[in-house]
Amino acid sequence: EPARAPPASLHPLRPLFGRRPRRTPTARRNRTGGPAGKRSAPAGLLRKTLPGAMTQEGEAAPRTSRVQDKGWAWVVLVATVLVQGLTLGFPSCIGVFFKDLQHDFQASNSETSWFPSIMTAVLHAGGPLCSILVERFGCRTTVMLGGLLSGVGMVASAFSQSIIQLYVTAGFITGLGSCFSFQAGVTVLGYYFVRRRALANALASTGVSIGFTLWPLLSQYLLNEMGWRNTFFVFGGVMLHCCACGAVMRPVPVEPPDPSLKSSPGHLAKDIHLSNGNTLSHEVPLRQSRCDACIQTLQKYLAFDVFCKNKGYRIFTIGVAWMVMGFVLPMVYLVPYAILNGVEEHKAALLISIMGFVNIFMRPMAGLLSGLKIFTGRRIYLFSVAAALNGLSNIICAVSTEFSVFIVYCVVYSISMSVLGALIFQVLMDVVEMDRFSSALGLFTILESITILIGPPLAGLLVDLTGHFSYVFYASSFFMVTAALFMGFGFCTIETKNKLTETHKQTPENPSRGKYTEVPTELRPETNPSPAVIYVTSI
């Protein structure tokens, strides 16, 4: 089939992006009203095409924009750094208020720990809902909505008369708002940066570490000056700054998909305006039952089929879900544990800040380390070693309560935490094909949020039953080390099995894409599906 010429609307802008292509005779006849050539778009649908869209079937040109990687993009990057510091860094300061909340509400350790658990769990589990809002309303509106919810939740929590009200206000509402602001901010960053996207993401992630450093110190100062209720009221105003950050995240005028892609019979092409100004063409069946629509929605946001068929994804998801049950415990119980053992309150809050300060420098270094050629295909083993080191470091904190020992513990813990944070999504991309990454990430964070939700309350129940905070750190070590062993041996078994398969079958028909992946190898007809924007909106 001869190459099609770009639509007429493309030609006036072509000198800005390259030499104007020569029109074929068929294109000339179409433009002058002569015999029409083979058209791919359904009749009656008019779409605007900008430079950089697909010029030939199956061949995509780079998507470019005059604002990407320069100018306003750096303003958006600064806004994203602030959003990450305000949202992801905020749960690190909850341990500062633990004893005061427990005293005012006459709650047990288990009841009090439900507050940070709900906030962190909703922060992780809201990814699919955030993705729907981004598709419907755009990144800017979603970030501003999240800032409004976070601010309202914290202000309302200042008037809480029971621990249950605190769960709803500061736990659920603030956690959901933080989820919207953070994840939509990460999404819009991908539109503003293309060539420098890796650098932009690395710089944006420093916002989390900055939040870890500053939130505990600010919380301890305000708590000493005005109490926890007034402090939460002030935090509500601080959270509203996410609205200002979201206001600068204006949509990016990037190119829509190629209108020359064919719609299959029985389907209707549907244009959807995306958050970055795109018009994305989806093919929607004319007649579709509710059951089929529900199944398609679940497959889009929750990859249960990938979980059942992909052994690598299943092992990694179960291992991380088990791991985070112990990973979050030091963040909640370190400050009250230090205070209970005679450490001054301001020094106890400083321990969390030390973790954040070390993360500022170690997280980028961990990202560079994982990118070395020697770790290609072996990142899961580096991830497992970091998880084991993180778990073993908790024993340091449990056997000694000296402040100097606490500092050593925080440094070792933050180094391993930096490696885990830098590798967790890299490993997920290694074990899951990119066309299913978004839905695999949704299920991954949902399962992760469940264990985050129940981890601290179970540890609080352990403290209530035994009366010793040190058991919390032993429990954290148990979860981290067992998860590391499970993931390490699990992937080693998969790799050994793949090598044996390759030995018996030298020329496999459908080899696995990665070194330790188990992507289903079913024969499927070759198709050219229409390109789609995948929103990676989760932590």
C-alpha positions in Angstrom: 0.0 0.0 0.0 1.5 3.4 -0.9 2.4 5.7 1.9 -0.3 8.2 2.8 0.4 11.9 2.9 -0.3 13.8 6.1 -3.6 15.7 6.3 -3.8 19.1 4.9 -3.9 20.7 8.3 -0.4 19.5 8.9 1.2 21.4 6.0 1.1 25.0 7.2 3.1 24.0 10.3 5.5 21.7 8.5 8.3 24.3 8.0 8.6 24.6 11.8 9.4 21.0 12.2 11.0 19.9 8.9 10.8 19.7 5.2 7.3 19.6 3.8 6.5 16.2 2.4 5.6 15.7 -1.2 1.9 14.9 -1.8 1.2 11.7 -3.7 -1.2 11.9 -6.7 -3.9 10.2 -4.5 -3.5 13.0 -1.9 -3.7 15.7 -4.6 -7.0 14.2 -6.0 -8.4 14.0 -2.4 -7.5 17.6 -1.8 -9.0 18.9 -5.0 -12.2 16.9 -4.6 -11.3 14.2 -7.1 -11.7 10.5 -6.5 -11.1 9.7 -2.9 -8.4 7.3 -1.9 -8.7 4.7 0.8 -9.6 6.5 3.9 -9.0 5.1 7.4 -11.1 7.3 9.6 -14.8 6.8 9.7 -16.9 9.1 7.7 -18.2 12.2 9.6 -15.3 12.3 12.0 -13.1 15.3 11.8 -9.9 15.3 13.8 -7.1 17.9 14.0 -3.5 16.6 13.4 -0.4 18.4 14.6 3.2 17.8 13.6 4.8 14.7 15.1 1.8 12.5 14.9 2.0 9.1 13.1 2.7 9.7 9.5 2.4 6.1 8.4 0.5 3.1 9.7 2.6 1.5 12.4 5.3 4.2 12.3 5.2 6.8 15.0 7.1 10.1 14.9 8.4 11.7 18.1 5.8 13.7 20.1 7.2 17.2 20.6 6.1 20.5 22.1 7.7 23.9 22.4 7.4 23.9 26.2 8.9 20.4 26.9 12.3 20.2 28.6 12.7 23.9 28.9 11.1 27.1 30.1 7.8 26.5 32.0 8.7 22.8 32.4 11.2 23.7 35.1 8.5 25.7 37.0 6.3 22.6 36.9 9.3 20.6 38.2 9.7 22.9 41.2 5.9 22.6 41.9 6.2 18.8 41.7 9.0 18.8 44.2 6.9 20.9 46.6 3.9 18.6 46.1 5.9 15.5 46.9 7.3 17.1 50.0 3.8 18.2 51.2 2.1 14.9 50.5 4.5 11.9 50.7 6.7 13.5 53.3 3.8 14.3 55.6 3.1 10.9 57.2 6.7 10.9 58.6 5.7 13.4 61.2 2.7 11.5 62.7 4.9 9.7 65.2 5.7 13.1 66.8 2.0 13.4 67.8 1.6 9.7 68.8 1.8 10.2 72.6 -0.4 13.3 72.7 -3.1 11.8 70.6 -3.0 8.7 72.7 -3.3 10.7 75.9 -6.1 13.1 74.7 -8.3 10.3 73.3 -7.5 7.8 76.0 -6.6 5.3 73.2 -4.4 2.3 73.1 -1.3 1.9 71.0 -3.3 -0.2 68.5 -6.2 2.3 68.2 -3.8 5.3 67.8 -1.8 3.6 65.1 -4.9 3.2 62.9 -4.6 6.9 62.1 -1.3 6.9 60.3 -2.1 3.5 58.8 -5.3 4.7 57.2 -3.6 7.8 55.8 -0.7 5.9 54.3 -3.0 3.1 53.0 -5.3 5.5 51.2 -2.3 7.4 49.9 -1.2 4.1 48.1 -4.7 2.7 47.2 -6.1 5.7 45.5 -4.1 5.3 42.3 -6.8 3.8 40.1 -9.3 6.5 41.3 -6.7 9.2 40.6 -6.1 7.8 37.1 -9.9 8.1 36.4 -9.9 11.7 37.6 -6.8 12.5 35.5 -8.4 11.1 32.4 -11.7 12.9 33.0 -10.6 16.3 34.4 -6.9 16.6 33.8 -3.8 16.8 36.0 -4.1 20.4 37.0 -7.6 20.0 38.4 -6.8 16.7 40.1 -3.8 18.2 41.9 -5.8 21.2 43.0 -8.7 19.0 44.2 -6.2 16.9 46.2 -4.8 20.0 47.9 -8.3 21.1 48.8 -9.2 17.8 50.3 -5.9 17.6 52.2 -6.4 21.1 53.7 -10.1 20.5 54.6 -9.2 17.1 56.2 -6.5 18.6 58.4 -8.6 21.6 59.5 -11.5 19.3 60.3 -9.2 17.0 62.3 -8.3 19.9 64.6 -11.9 19.7 65.9 -12.1 15.9 66.3 -13.7 14.8 69.5 -13.0 11.1 69.1 -10.3 8.9 67.6 -12.9 7.7 65.0 -13.4 11.3 63.7 -9.6 11.5 63.4 -9.6 8.4 61.2 -12.1 10.0 58.8 -10.7 13.5 58.7 -6.9 13.4 58.9 -6.8 9.7 57.9 -9.1 9.1 55.0 -9.8 12.6 53.6 -6.2 13.9 53.9 -4.8 10.7 52.7 -7.1 10.7 49.6 -6.2 14.3 48.9 -2.5 13.6 49.2 -2.9 10.7 46.8 -4.6 12.9 44.1 -2.0 15.7 44.4 1.1 13.5 44.4 0.1 11.1 41.7 -1.4 13.6 39.3 1.8 15.8 39.8 4.0 12.9 38.8 1.8 12.2 35.7 2.0 15.8 34.4 5.8 15.8 34.8 5.9 13.1 32.2 4.3 15.4 29.7 6.6 18.4 30.4 9.8 16.3 30.1 10.8 13.9 27.4 14.6 14.0 26.8 15.3 14.9 30.4 12.6 12.8 32.0 14.9 10.7 34.0 16.6 13.7 35.5 13.3 15.4 36.2 12.0 12.3 38.0 15.2 12.0 40.1 15.0 15.7 41.1 11.3 15.5 41.9 11.8 12.5 44.2 14.1 14.7 46.3 10.9 16.4 47.5 10.0 13.3 49.5 13.3 13.4 51.3 13.0 17.1 51.9 9.6 16.5 53.4 11.0 13.7 55.6 13.6 16.1 56.8 11.5 19.2 57.6 8.1 17.8 58.6 9.2 16.2 61.9 11.2 19.3 63.0 8.3 21.7 62.2 5.8 19.4 63.9 7.8 19.2 67.1 8.3 23.0 67.2 4.6 23.7 66.6 3.5 21.0 69.1 5.6 22.6 71.8 4.3 26.0 71.0 0.5 25.5 70.4 -0.5 21.9 70.9 -1.6 19.3 68.4 -5.0 20.7 67.5 -3.7 24.1 66.5 -0.8 22.4 64.8 -3.2 20.4 62.6 -5.1 23.6 61.9 -1.9 25.2 60.6 -1.1 22.1 58.6 -4.4 22.5 56.8 -3.3 25.8 55.5 0.1 24.4 54.5 -1.6 21.6 52.6 -3.6 24.2 50.6 -0.3 25.1 48.9 -0.8 22.1 46.7 -3.6 24.1 45.0 -1.1 26.8 44.1 1.3 24.2 42.8 -1.4 22.6 40.8 -2.4 25.9 39.2 1.0 26.2 37.4 0.6 22.7 35.9 -1.2 23.9 32.8 -1.9 21.4 30.0 0.8 20.7 27.5 -0.1 21.1 23.8 1.3 17.8 22.5 0.2 15.9 19.4 -2.8 13.6 19.2 -2.7 10.1 17.8 -2.7 9.6 14.0 -6.2 9.9 12.6 -5.3 7.5 9.7 -5.6 4.5 12.1 -8.4 2.3 11.0 -11.5 1.6 13.2 -12.5 -2.1 13.2 -15.9 -3.0 11.9 -18.6 -2.7 14.6 -16.7 -0.1 16.6 -17.1 3.6 16.8 -14.1 5.9 17.1 -14.4 8.1 20.1 -12.4 11.3 20.9 -11.4 12.0 24.5 -9.8 15.2 25.6 -6.9 14.3 27.9 -5.3 16.3 30.7 -2.4 17.5 28.5 -4.6 18.8 25.7 -4.5 15.6 23.6 -7.4 14.1 21.8 -7.1 10.4 22.3 -9.0 8.1 20.0 -10.5 5.1 21.6 -12.5 2.4 19.8 -15.6 1.7 21.7 -17.9 -1.2 20.7 -21.3 0.0 19.6 -23.0 -2.7 21.7 -21.4 -3.8 24.9 -22.9 -5.5 27.9 -22.4 -4.1 31.4 -20.5 -7.3 32.4 -18.0 -6.9 29.5 -17.5 -3.2 30.4 -16.9 -4.1 34.0 -14.4 -6.7 33.1 -12.6 -4.3 30.7 -12.4 -1.7 33.5 -11.0 -4.2 35.9 -8.4 -5.3 33.4 -7.5 -1.7 32.7 -6.8 -0.7 36.3 -6.3 -4.0 38.1 -4.3 -6.7 36.3 -5.7 -9.9 37.9 -4.9 -11.8 34.7 -1.3 -10.8 34.8 -1.2 -11.8 38.5 -2.5 -15.3 37.7 -0.3 -15.9 34.6 3.0 -14.1 35.4 5.0 -15.9 38.1 7.5 -13.1 38.4 4.9 -10.5 39.0 3.0 -12.7 41.4 6.2 -13.4 43.5 7.2 -9.7 43.5 3.7 -8.4 44.4 3.3 -10.9 47.3 6.8 -10.3 48.5 6.5 -6.5 48.5 3.0 -6.6 50.1 4.5 -8.8 52.9 7.6 -6.5 53.2 5.8 -3.2 53.7 3.9 -4.7 56.7 7.2 -4.3 58.5 8.7 -1.5 56.5 6.4 1.2 57.8 6.6 0.3 61.5 9.8 2.3 62.4 8.2 5.4 60.9 5.3 5.2 63.3 7.0 3.9 66.5 10.6 5.2 66.4 9.8 8.6 68.0 7.6 7.2 70.8 10.1 4.4 71.4 12.9 6.9 71.7 11.0 9.2 74.1 10.0 6.3 76.2 13.7 5.4 76.7 14.7 8.9 77.9 15.5 10.7 74.6 14.4 14.3 74.6 11.4 15.1 72.4 13.2 17.4 70.0 16.1 14.8 69.6 13.5 12.0 68.9 12.0 14.1 66.1 15.5 14.7 64.8 15.9 11.0 64.1 13.2 11.0 61.4 14.8 14.1 59.9 18.2 12.3 59.7 16.5 9.6 57.7 15.2 12.2 55.2 18.5 14.0 55.0 20.4 10.9 54.1 17.7 10.0 51.5 18.3 13.3 49.7 21.8 12.1 48.7 21.4 8.3 48.7 18.3 8.0 46.6 19.9 9.5 43.4 23.1 7.4 44.0 21.0 4.3 44.4 19.3 5.1 41.1 22.7 5.5 39.3 23.9 2.2 40.9 20.9 0.3 39.7 21.5 1.6 36.2 25.0 0.0 35.9 25.3 -2.8 33.3 26.3 -5.3 35.9 22.9 -5.1 37.5 20.9 -5.4 34.2 18.5 -8.3 34.8 19.6 -8.7 38.4 17.9 -5.7 40.1 15.6 -8.0 42.0 18.5 -9.5 43.8 19.8 -6.0 44.7 16.3 -5.2 45.9 16.2 -8.4 48.0 19.6 -7.6 49.6 18.5 -4.1 50.5 15.3 -5.4 52.0 17.3 -7.9 54.1 19.7 -5.2 55.2 16.8 -2.9 56.2 15.3 -5.7 58.3 18.5 -6.5 60.0 19.1 -2.8 60.9 16.0 -2.9 63.1 17.8 -5.2 65.5 20.3 -2.4 66.1 17.5 -0.3 67.4 16.0 -3.1 69.5 19.2 -4.1 71.4 20.3 -0.6 72.5 18.5 2.6 73.3 21.4 5.1 73.4 20.9 8.2 71.2 24.2 7.6 69.4 23.0 4.1 68.5 19.7 5.5 67.3 21.6 7.8 64.9 23.6 4.8 63.5 20.4 2.9 63.1 18.8 5.8 61.2 21.7 6.1 58.8 21.8 2.4 58.0 18.0 2.2 57.7 17.8 5.2 55.4 20.6 3.8 53.1 18.6 0.6 52.6 15.4 2.5 52.3 16.9 4.6 49.5 17.8 1.5 47.5 14.3 0.1 48.0 12.7 3.3 46.9 14.9 3.6 43.8 14.4 0.0 42.6 10.8 -0.9 43.4 9.3 0.4 40.1 12.4 -0.6 38.1 11.9 -4.2 39.1 8.2 -4.0 38.4 9.0 -2.8 34.9 11.4 -5.7 34.4 8.8 -8.4 35.3 5.7 -6.9 33.5 5.3 -5.9 29.9 4.9 -2.1 29.5 1.5 -2.4 27.8 0.1 -3.8 31.0 2.3 -1.8 33.4 -0.4 0.6 34.4 -3.0 -2.0 35.4 -0.3 -4.1 37.0 0.8 -1.1 39.1 -2.8 -0.6 40.2 -3.2 -4.1 41.6 0.3 -3.9 43.1 -0.5 -0.7 45.1 -3.9 -2.0 46.2 -2.4 -5.2 47.7 0.4 -3.1 49.2 -2.1 -0.7 50.8 -3.9 -3.6 52.6 -0.8 -4.7 54.4 0.2 -1.1 55.2 -3.2 -0.6 56.7 -3.0 -3.6 59.1 0.7 -3.5 59.9 0.9 -0.7 62.5 -2.3 -1.7 64.3 -1.0 -5.2 64.7 2.3 -3.9 66.0 0.3 -1.6 68.4 -1.6 -4.6 69.6 1.7 -6.4 70.2 2.9 -3.4 72.4 -0.4 -3.4 74.3 -0.1 -7.1 75.1 3.7 -7.2 76.0 4.3 -3.6 77.1 7.6 -3.5 75.2 8.2 -1.3 72.1 11.3 -3.3 71.2 9.1 -6.2 69.9 7.9 -3.8 67.2 11.4 -3.7 65.7 11.8 -7.4 66.0 8.6 -7.9 64.1 9.7 -5.4 61.5 12.9 -7.4 61.0 11.0 -10.6 60.6 8.7 -9.3 57.9 11.6 -7.6 56.0 14.0 -10.6 56.1 11.4 -13.2 55.2 10.1 -11.1 52.3 13.7 -10.7 51.0 14.3 -14.4 51.2 11.0 -15.2 49.5 11.7 -12.8 46.6 15.3 -13.8 46.2 14.8 -17.5 46.1 11.6 -17.2 44.1 13.2 -15.3 41.3 16.3 -17.6 41.5 14.0 -20.6 40.9 12.3 -18.9 37.9 15.7 -18.1 36.4 16.9 -21.6 36.9 13.7 -23.0 35.3 14.1 -20.7 32.3 17.7 -21.8 31.8 16.7 -25.5 31.9 13.9 -24.7 29.4 16.4 -23.0 27.1 18.8 -25.9 27.4 16.1 -28.4 26.3 14.7 -26.2 23.6 17.3 -24.2 21.8 15.0 -22.2 19.6 11.8 -21.4 21.6 8.9 -20.0 19.6 8.1 -17.2 22.0 11.0 -16.5 24.4 10.4 -14.5 27.5 11.0 -10.8 27.2 13.1 -10.4 30.4 15.7 -12.4 32.1 13.4 -13.6 34.9 10.0 -12.8 33.5 7.3 -15.3 32.7 5.1 -13.5 30.2 2.5 -15.9 28.7 3.6 -17.3 25.4 0.3 -17.7 23.6 0.2 -17.2 19.9 -1.8 -14.2 19.0 -2.7 -12.6 15.7 -0.6 -9.7 14.7 -2.5 -6.5 15.1 -1.7 -2.8 15.0 -3.6 -1.4 17.9 -4.1 2.4 18.2 -1.6 4.1 20.5 -2.9 5.1 23.9 -1.6 7.3 26.7 -0.9 5.2 29.8 -1.2 7.1 33.0 1.3 5.8 35.6 -0.4 7.3 38.6 0.8 5.5 41.6 3.6 5.7 44.0 
